[in-house]
């Protein structure tokens, strides 16, 4: 019979205060809109999009046209004309309605004949700088007897900001882990680095938490990937950076909830929803726009609307 292990001695208050742990979302469930870990689609969240595409093709035929870049949008009597390039060929499509999920920083660059108020609304909000690094590790060292981490986040004051651990396939041979996820000025500087430099910096920062990250044979550079959303040509940022206290944002957000061109052109996506940066926000926006087109939801927004606080919704309470 073995004795029960003795608990570690309490950490002295001066050490707790000196650590500054409260600066790093020590207890993130205080962000009441964020839910605990839930089930996720096998293969990743984009499997939801794949399922929508499959059902559309099944019911309506081959109507989804990928790899097409919109070059202009024009409102006309009773409809919308969209010009785009597909396979190097210029094409034109005329439709009764246009529901656009084009990110606002991209949309504002396109030739359009929108009203001044609508153009001003599109220009009012910038998208957030944000970067990520992903690693495929040949060994799930964070699950060892020392760390015993099964999902969740570790926070650090290193530029990588946080490490996210997989909440699936526990105790398997390999695993993918998010080795950096940062925001604002930190993400701007991080994104300006070459991808190889980002990976090197992410490795060094994560190794402060887990020495296994320093081992190339366990975390190979060849299986690392990094993205800076502000550098992605057809995205230009992570999410709409709405400020709930900015009067310009108040006017713009309300304007974008209303269609342009006699109810013919709609802005869609998490960028025009109460939950910017979240897939749930995109779904909410889709339901809202569908309701407007069907006449269930009014086209105008007569009352004051609450502008989302993008920082709180994407980075948590600070």
C-alpha positions in Angstrom: 0.0 0.0 0.0 1.5 3.3 -1.1 0.9 6.5 0.8 -1.2 9.2 -0.9 1.0 11.8 -2.5 1.6 14.9 -0.4 0.2 18.1 -1.8 2.6 20.8 -3.0 3.2 23.6 -0.5 1.1 26.7 -1.0 2.6 29.3 -3.3 3.5 32.4 -1.2 1.4 35.5 -2.0 4.4 37.7 -3.0 5.3 35.0 -5.7 1.7 35.0 -7.0 1.6 38.8 -7.2 5.0 38.9 -8.9 4.0 36.3 -11.5 1.3 38.6 -13.0 -0.8 35.6 -13.9 -4.0 37.7 -14.0 -2.7 39.4 -17.1 -3.0 36.2 -19.1 -6.7 35.1 -18.8 -5.8 32.9 -15.8 -9.5 31.9 -15.5 -11.0 32.4 -18.9 -14.5 31.1 -18.1 -15.2 34.6 -16.8 -15.8 35.4 -20.5 -19.4 34.3 -20.2 -20.0 34.1 -24.0 -17.3 31.6 -24.4 -18.3 28.0 -24.0 -16.4 25.0 -22.6 -14.9 22.5 -25.0 -17.7 20.9 -27.1 -17.9 18.3 -29.8 -16.3 19.3 -33.1 -16.7 17.9 -36.7 -14.4 15.1 -37.6 -11.8 16.6 -39.9 -12.1 20.2 -38.7 -14.6 23.0 -38.7 -14.5 23.5 -42.4 -16.3 20.2 -42.8 -19.4 22.2 -42.1 -18.8 24.3 -45.2 -18.1 21.1 -47.2 -21.4 19.7 -46.0 -23.3 22.8 -47.2 -21.6 22.6 -50.5 -22.5 18.9 -50.9 -26.2 19.6 -50.1 -26.3 22.5 -52.5 -24.9 20.4 -55.3 -27.2 17.5 -54.5 -30.3 19.7 -54.6 -29.4 22.3 -57.3 -26.7 20.9 -59.4 -23.2 22.2 -60.0 -23.8 25.8 -59.0 -20.8 26.5 -56.8 -18.0 28.1 -58.7 -14.8 28.3 -56.8 -11.5 30.2 -57.5 -13.4 33.2 -58.9 -12.2 36.8 -58.1 -14.9 39.5 -58.1 -13.6 42.6 -59.9 -16.7 44.9 -59.8 -20.2 45.2 -58.5 -22.9 47.4 -60.1 -26.5 47.9 -58.9 -29.0 48.1 -61.7 -32.8 48.4 -61.9 -34.2 45.2 -60.3 -30.9 43.5 -59.7 -27.1 43.4 -59.3 -24.3 42.9 -61.9 -21.2 41.1 -60.7 -18.0 41.1 -62.8 -15.4 38.4 -62.0 -12.5 36.5 -63.3 -12.4 32.7 -63.4 -9.6 30.7 -65.0 -8.2 33.9 -66.5 -11.5 34.6 -68.2 -13.6 37.7 -67.5 -17.2 36.9 -66.8 -20.4 38.8 -65.9 -23.3 37.5 -63.8 -26.6 39.3 -63.3 -28.9 38.3 -60.5 -32.0 39.6 -58.6 -30.0 39.7 -55.3 -26.3 39.7 -54.3 -25.4 38.4 -50.8 -21.7 39.3 -50.3 -19.4 37.8 -47.7 -16.4 39.6 -49.2 -14.4 41.0 -46.3 -15.0 44.7 -45.9 -11.3 45.7 -46.5 -11.5 43.8 -49.9 -15.0 45.1 -50.8 -14.0 48.7 -50.3 -11.3 48.3 -53.0 -13.8 47.1 -55.7 -15.4 49.5 -58.3 -19.0 49.9 -57.2 -21.9 52.3 -57.5 -23.0 52.1 -53.9 -24.4 55.2 -52.2 -22.0 57.4 -50.2 -23.4 56.3 -46.9 -22.9 52.6 -47.8 -19.4 53.2 -49.1 -18.6 55.2 -45.9 -19.9 52.3 -43.8 -17.7 49.8 -45.7 -14.6 52.0 -45.1 -15.3 52.7 -41.4 -13.9 49.6 -39.8 -10.6 47.9 -40.3 -9.8 44.2 -39.8 -7.7 43.0 -37.0 -4.1 42.0 -37.3 -3.7 38.4 -36.1 -1.3 35.5 -36.7 -1.1 31.8 -36.0 1.5 29.1 -36.1 0.6 25.4 -36.3 2.9 22.5 -35.6 2.5 18.8 -36.2 4.4 17.1 -33.4 5.8 13.6 -33.7 5.1 13.1 -30.0 2.4 14.5 -27.8 4.8 15.5 -25.1 2.3 17.9 -23.4 0.3 14.8 -22.4 3.2 13.2 -20.5 3.3 12.5 -16.8 4.9 15.8 -16.1 2.5 18.2 -17.8 -0.7 16.1 -18.2 -2.3 18.7 -20.5 -5.4 17.5 -22.5 -6.7 20.5 -24.4 -7.0 24.1 -23.4 -4.5 27.0 -23.6 -1.2 28.1 -22.0 -0.6 31.8 -21.9 2.7 33.6 -22.1 4.1 37.1 -22.4 6.2 36.0 -25.3 5.0 37.3 -28.7 3.4 33.9 -29.5 0.9 34.9 -26.8 -0.6 31.4 -26.4 -0.3 27.7 -27.1 -3.5 25.8 -27.9 -3.5 22.0 -27.3 -5.6 19.5 -29.2 -8.8 18.3 -27.6 -9.0 15.1 -29.7 -7.1 11.8 -30.2 -5.6 11.8 -26.7 -2.6 9.4 -26.2 -2.2 8.9 -29.9 1.3 8.9 -31.5 1.3 12.4 -33.0 -0.7 15.6 -32.7 -1.2 19.1 -34.1 -0.8 22.0 -31.7 -1.3 25.8 -32.2 2.1 27.2 -31.4 1.2 30.9 -31.6 -2.0 33.0 -31.7 -1.5 36.7 -31.3 -3.2 40.0 -31.9 -2.9 43.8 -32.6 0.6 45.4 -32.6 2.3 42.1 -31.6 0.6 40.4 -34.6 1.6 43.2 -36.9 5.3 42.8 -36.1 5.0 39.0 -36.1 3.3 39.1 -39.5 6.0 41.3 -41.0 8.5 38.5 -40.4 9.2 36.0 -43.1 7.4 32.7 -42.5 10.7 30.9 -41.6 11.4 33.6 -39.0 7.9 33.3 -37.5 8.4 29.6 -37.1 11.8 30.1 -35.5 10.3 32.7 -33.0 7.3 30.4 -32.3 9.6 27.5 -31.6 11.7 29.5 -29.2 8.6 30.9 -27.3 6.9 27.6 -27.0 10.1 25.9 -25.8 10.0 28.2 -22.8 6.8 26.3 -21.8 7.7 22.8 -23.2 11.4 21.9 -23.9 10.1 19.4 -26.4 9.4 22.2 -28.9 13.1 22.8 -29.2 13.7 19.3 -30.5 13.6 19.4 -34.4 13.1 15.6 -34.4 9.9 15.9 -32.3 8.6 19.2 -33.8 10.0 19.4 -37.3 10.1 22.7 -39.1 9.0 21.0 -42.3 5.6 20.3 -40.6 5.1 23.8 -39.3 2.8 26.3 -40.9 2.1 30.0 -40.2 -0.4 32.5 -41.5 -0.8 36.2 -41.0 -4.4 37.1 -41.9 -3.6 40.7 -42.7 -1.3 39.4 -45.5 -3.9 37.1 -47.1 -5.0 39.0 -50.3 -8.7 38.1 -50.3 -9.0 38.5 -46.5 -6.8 41.3 -45.3 -7.2 40.7 -41.6 -8.8 38.4 -39.0 -12.1 40.0 -38.3 -13.9 43.3 -38.2 -12.4 45.4 -35.4 -15.6 46.9 -34.1 -15.4 49.3 -31.2 -18.7 49.6 -29.3 -17.8 53.1 -28.1 -16.9 54.6 -31.5 -19.8 56.8 -32.9 -18.5 56.2 -36.4 -18.7 52.5 -35.9 -22.2 52.9 -34.5 -23.4 54.5 -37.7 -21.5 52.1 -40.0 -22.6 48.9 -38.2 -26.3 50.0 -38.4 -25.9 50.9 -42.1 -24.4 47.5 -43.0 -27.4 45.7 -41.4 -29.5 47.3 -44.1 -29.3 46.3 -47.8 -28.2 48.6 -50.5 -29.8 49.3 -53.9 -33.5 48.9 -53.1 -33.0 45.8 -51.1 -30.7 44.1 -53.7 -27.2 44.0 -52.2 -26.5 42.5 -48.7 -23.3 42.3 -46.6 -23.0 39.0 -44.9 -20.7 37.2 -42.5 -19.4 37.5 -39.0 -18.2 41.0 -40.0 -21.8 42.2 -39.8 -23.0 40.2 -36.8 -23.0 40.4 -33.0 -20.1 37.9 -32.9 -17.2 39.1 -35.2 -14.5 36.5 -35.5 -16.7 33.5 -34.8 -18.4 31.0 -37.2 -21.5 31.4 -35.1 -21.6 35.1 -36.1 -21.5 34.1 -39.8 -24.4 31.8 -39.3 -26.4 34.4 -37.4 -25.8 36.9 -40.2 -27.0 34.4 -42.8 -30.2 33.8 -41.0 -30.7 37.6 -40.6 -30.2 38.3 -44.3 -32.4 35.4 -45.4 -35.1 36.8 -43.2 -34.7 40.2 -44.8 -35.0 38.8 -48.3 -38.0 36.8 -47.4 -39.7 39.8 -45.9 -39.7 38.3 -42.4 -37.2 40.8 -41.0 -37.5 44.6 -41.9 -35.0 45.9 -44.4 -34.4 49.0 -42.3 -33.1 49.2 -38.7 -35.1 52.0 -37.1 -33.9 51.5 -33.5 -30.4 52.0 -32.1 -28.3 48.8 -32.5 -25.6 47.6 -30.2 -22.2 47.5 -31.8 -20.1 44.4 -30.8 -16.9 44.8 -28.9 -14.5 42.8 -31.1 -11.6 42.8 -28.7 -13.7 41.3 -25.9 -15.3 38.7 -28.2 -12.0 37.5 -29.8 -9.4 38.0 -27.1 -11.4 37.8 -23.9 -11.7 40.2 -21.0 -8.6 42.3 -20.4 
